[in-house]
């Protein structure tokens, strides 16, 4: 909540500072018009956030009630997780890494198998100087969704472990193999 208020204040000040030169020259909207526009946009974003939070709350409650018998992720969860990821990415792009982490956390809470959310949160942790947490998230993202070369190499590993002199065509070994 405090972060949201801070964003509101920064947004209002930024808009006012940008429009003062325009107003002094006789061009551009008045301070009242600017403030009304900014307030309307802030209220719109807060309403979007509240609607998203309510939807997530309903999904979490429904999932918790069905947890003992659930066999698959409810269909709305991936799209809600993607919404949270997008919002997190927006905050990351603005340089608000703490707020980005909050949205990535929400995406991961909804879908603990969402590799992209772990990867994005790992990048935000790097920007916050939390390197250990970043490494944990990137490792989890790779575990959940290994790069294509890792998938291929794991399938080929038995061939590479073939001992020399056994008549196999590939006598090499992988590191650690």
Secondary structure, DSSP 8 states (H G I E B T S, - for coil): -HHHHHHHHHHHHHHHHHHHHHHHTT-S--HHHHHHHHHHHHHHHHHHHHHHHHHHHHHHHHHHHHTTT--S--HHHHHHHHHHHHHHHHHHHHT-HHHHHHHHHHHHHH-TT-HHHHHHHHHHHHHTT-HHHHHHHHHHHHHHS--HHHHHHHHHHHHHTS-TTSS-S-----TT-
